[in-house]
Amino acid sequence: MPSDAKILIVDDHEDTLYALESALAPLGYRLSRATTGDEALKHVLRGQVGLLLLDVRMPGVSGLDVVRYMRRLEQTQHIPVILLTGFGPDQELTSTAFGLGVADLLMKPIDPWALRTKVRYLYDAHRRHRALEQEVRELRALVKGQSEIGEPVLPHLDARVPPQRDTSGARPARDRT
């Protein structure tokens, strides 16, 4: 994930989008918005989304449908998602959401302080995870490149450390008789 990855906020109500953008603005992350599930999927598939704040119930493609689709694709399956709902606690929704691997499910109205804390943690953790994945890819390419040109990548198994001499003067236990 590029360091300029954005947080995508998806809700079908303009006032909710504005409130969420206002709450997250102090974090300094790039924010983007969508008003439908279809729009959200287009943003996500274009890349550079590091976190998704997603309303559950929207006309057409719901938030849960977006998450189901994202989890089937390798390029989007690890993007953290925070689902938002204004319909109160619902055990079935909670079970389905966490079964799909969402990071959190928040009830509206949302406490801005709690939202910022969760977003900062999830966005930064995802960014670190992506950086580690990139480093692993680079190391694998380096190892593969060195092994193809005949350079030793790891020490040879026969390159053992010679046994250490016992300088204490004590004889080994098997020699004592």
C-alpha positions in Angstrom: 0.0 0.0 0.0 1.5 3.4 -0.9 2.1 5.8 1.9 -0.4 8.1 0.3 -3.2 5.6 0.6 -6.5 7.1 1.6 -9.3 6.4 3.9 -12.5 5.9 2.0 -15.7 7.0 3.8 -18.9 5.5 2.3 -22.4 6.6 3.3 -25.5 7.5 1.4 -26.2 10.5 3.6 -24.3 13.7 2.9 -24.5 14.9 6.5 -22.9 11.7 7.8 -20.1 12.0 5.2 -19.4 15.5 6.3 -19.5 14.6 10.0 -17.1 11.7 9.5 -14.7 13.8 7.4 -14.7 16.5 10.1 -14.0 14.0 12.8 -11.1 12.5 10.9 -9.6 15.7 9.5 -7.3 16.3 12.5 -5.5 13.0 11.8 -4.1 14.4 8.5 -4.8 11.4 6.4 -6.1 11.6 2.8 -9.8 11.2 2.8 -12.1 10.2 0.0 -15.8 9.7 -0.1 -18.4 7.6 -1.9 -22.2 7.5 -1.6 -23.0 4.0 -2.9 -21.6 0.5 -2.6 -20.8 0.5 -6.3 -18.8 3.6 -6.0 -17.0 2.2 -3.0 -16.0 -0.9 -4.9 -14.7 1.2 -7.8 -12.5 3.1 -5.4 -11.2 0.0 -3.7 -10.4 -1.8 -6.9 -8.5 1.2 -8.2 -6.1 0.7 -5.3 -4.7 3.1 -2.7 -7.3 2.6 -0.1 -5.8 1.9 3.3 -9.0 1.8 5.3 -12.7 1.7 4.6 -15.4 3.3 6.7 -18.6 1.8 5.4 -22.3 2.3 6.1 -24.0 -1.1 6.4 -27.4 -0.2 4.9 -27.4 1.7 1.6 -29.7 1.5 -1.4 -28.5 -1.0 -4.0 -25.2 -2.6 -3.0 -25.1 -2.8 0.8 -22.0 -2.4 3.0 -22.0 -6.1 3.7 -22.1 -6.9 0.0 -19.0 -4.6 -0.5 -17.1 -6.5 2.2 -18.1 -9.9 0.8 -16.8 -8.9 -2.6 -13.6 -7.4 -1.2 -12.8 -10.6 0.8 -12.9 -12.7 -2.3 -10.1 -10.7 -4.0 -6.5 -11.0 -3.0 -5.8 -7.4 -3.7 -8.5 -6.2 -1.3 -9.0 -8.9 1.2 -6.8 -7.4 3.8 -8.0 -3.8 3.7 -9.4 -3.0 7.2 -13.1 -2.2 7.3 -15.1 -0.4 9.9 -18.8 -0.9 9.4 -21.2 1.9 10.5 -24.8 1.4 11.3 -27.6 3.7 12.6 -30.0 0.9 13.4 -28.8 -0.1 16.8 -27.3 -3.3 18.0 -28.2 -6.3 15.9 -26.8 -9.8 16.8 -27.2 -11.1 13.3 -25.5 -8.1 11.8 -22.7 -8.3 14.3 -22.2 -12.0 13.7 -22.2 -11.6 9.9 -19.9 -8.6 10.0 -17.2 -10.2 12.2 -17.6 -13.4 10.3 -16.6 -11.5 7.2 -13.5 -10.1 8.9 -14.4 -6.5 9.6 -12.2 -4.7 12.1 -15.1 -3.1 14.0 -18.8 -2.3 13.9 -19.7 1.2 15.2 -23.2 2.5 16.1 -24.2 6.0 14.9 -23.9 8.6 16.2 -20.2 8.0 16.4 -17.9 9.4 19.1 -15.2 11.3 17.2 -12.5 10.6 19.7 -13.1 6.8 19.6 -13.4 6.9 15.8 -10.0 8.7 15.5 -8.3 6.3 17.8 -9.6 3.2 16.0 -8.9 4.7 12.6 -5.3 5.7 13.5 -4.6 2.3 14.9 -6.1 0.3 12.0 -4.7 2.5 9.2 -1.2 2.5 10.7 -1.2 -1.2 11.4 -2.3 -1.9 7.8 0.4 0.4 6.5 3.1 -1.4 8.6 1.7 -4.8 7.4 2.0 -3.7 3.8 5.5 -2.4 4.3 6.6 -5.7 5.8 5.0 -7.6 2.9 7.0 -5.4 0.5 10.2 -6.0 2.4 9.6 -9.8 2.3 9.0 -9.6 -1.5 12.3 -7.6 -2.0 14.2 -10.1 0.2 12.8 -13.1 -1.7 13.8 -11.4 -5.0 17.3 -10.8 -3.6 17.7 -14.3 -2.4 16.4 -15.7 -5.7 18.6 -13.4 -7.7 21.7 -14.4 -5.7 21.0 -18.1 -6.0 20.5 -17.9 -9.8 23.9 -16.3 -10.3 25.7 -18.9 -8.1 26.4 -16.7 -5.1 25.9 -18.4 -1.8 22.8 -17.1 -0.2 23.2 -18.9 3.2 26.3 -20.5 4.7 26.8 -24.0 3.4 25.6 -26.7 5.9 29.2 -28.2 6.0 30.6 -24.9 7.2 30.5 -26.0 10.8 32.2 -24.3 13.7 35.1 -26.4 14.9 34.6 -28.0 18.4 36.0 -25.8 21.3 38.8 -27.1 23.4 38.3 -27.5 27.1 41.0 -25.4 28.7 39.9 -26.0 32.2 42.0 -29.2 32.5 39.1 -31.3 33.5 38.8 -34.6 31.6 35.5 -35.4 29.8 33.1 -37.5 31.9 33.5 -40.5 29.5 37.3 -40.7 30.1 37.0 -40.7 33.9 37.6 -44.2 35.3 
